[in-house]
């Protein structure tokens, strides 16, 4: 049975649009070039399956082999949230926009803030990324700005709760 590259092109384009991604966004999220996405969406016949297709599947939220399913006349299955396991085995459920942001620039710091003082059992996870082309001096300024912001975040409390006043008591 011949592979249906036109059906795959349509499926990729429709899923990308459903996720409200541009071709550039999808390429970035998948870690491939924009021309790779453009070529796949053009639907031209190929003799072999591109190695980049598995990266596109992940970025589109398809199960492994979903693109092959389309090529063979089927439909791509969406990955269940439990299928995306991180190194520690925890489930990763991040929007593509966040995954894209996480892939850009050097990691400067991370922290987890406990929101219990605000009456919640939730936690806030903060990831601080620098600009991809930042100079060492700019990274130092960014880290200093983050240190200031981190202190402010850690001092958040219920309205009317003044951490400075509490320290004076």
N, C-alpha and C positions, 0 to 999 in steps of 0.2 A: 504494500500500500504506500503510495507516495505521501510525503510529508506536506501538510498544508501550511505553508509559510504565510499565506495571506490571512488565514484564520488566526495564526499566532500574532501577526501584526495588529489585527483588529482587537484581539484580546488584551494585548499589552497596552494599546492606546486607550481602550475603554477603561481598563483598571487604573491606569495612570490618571485619566481625567476624573474618575470616580474618587480618587484620593486627592484631587485638586492639585496635582503636581504638573509642573512644566517638564519638558524633556530634559532640561538642565537640572531640575530638582531630582528627577529620577536617576539621571546619570550620577549625580553627586551622592545620592543615598546608596546607590549600588556600587559606587567606586569604579565606575567605567567612564569612558569618554562620551560626550554628547553625541558624537557621530555613531557610536555603537547603538545608542537608543534610536537615533534617526534611521539607521540601516535596518534595525529590527522592525521598526514601525513601517518601513517602506514595503516590507513583505516580499522582497526579492528571494527567489529560490536559491537554495544553498545545497552544497554536496555534503557538508558536515555540520554538526551542531556546534555553535561557538561556545568556547569555554566561559564566556561572560554571561551566558544565559542563566546559569545557576545564581549569579549575583543579582540579576534582574528579578528572578523568582523571589528571592528573599526580600528585596526592596518593595516588591509588589504585594508581599504578604501571602504568596502562594506556597504550597507545600513543595518540597523537593520533588522534581519530576513533573510539576504542574505544566510547564511549558511543553514537555514531551507529550503529555496527555492531549494538549491542544493540537499539536502537530499531527497526532494520530486520530483526530476527529472528535476528541472528548472535550471536557471542560476542565479548567484548572481548579483544584480544590484550594480553599484558603487554609492557611496554617492555623491550627488551634492554638490558643494562647499558651498551652502547656508544651507545644512543640518547640518554642523558642527558648531554649535553656541556656543560661549563662554559664560561666566557668564554675561557679559555686553550686549550680543546679537550680538557682532561683529563676523564676519566670521573668522574661524581659518583655514588657509591653510598652514600648515607647513609640510615640508618633514619629513618622518619617522626618518631620521637620526638626524634631529634637535630635534624632539620630544624626541628621545632617550637621546640626550645630555642634554636636559632640565630636564629629570627625574633623572639624576645622580648628586649626591653631593649636598651640601648646596648652597642655593642662597645667594650670597654675595651682589649683587647690580644690579640695572638696570638703564638705562638712555635712553633718546631719544634725538638724536642730530639733529638739524635743518641743512639741507644742503643748505639753501638759500645762504649763503656766497660763496658757490661753484657754484652758477648759477643754482641751481636745486630747485624744490619745494618738493623734496623727504625728507624723514627723515630716519635716521639710528637708529635702535633699538639695543641696546647692552644689553646682559644678561651676567652677570659674575657669573660663578659657581665655587665652590671650589671642591677639590678632595673629594670623598666620605669618605676616611679614613684619612683626614687631621687632624693634631693636632691643638689645639687652636693657637699655635705659628705659624704654617704654614698658617693658615687662616689670621692671622694678617699680615704676609709677603705678602700674596696674595692681601689683601685689600690695602696695601701700594703700591704694584706694579700697581694695578688697578687705584689708585689715580693719579699716575704718567702718566699712559696711557690715563686716562680720560682728564687730562690737555692738553696733546698733541693733542688728538682728537678735543677738543673744540677750540684749537688754529689753526686748519686747515682753510685755506682760499685759495682764488685763487692764482695761482702761482705768485710769486713775491710779494705777500702780506705778509709782515713781521709784525705779531702782536706786537712783542717787539718794533719795530721801530715806529709803530703807537701809542703805549703807551707813547713813549718818546716825540712825537710831541706836 
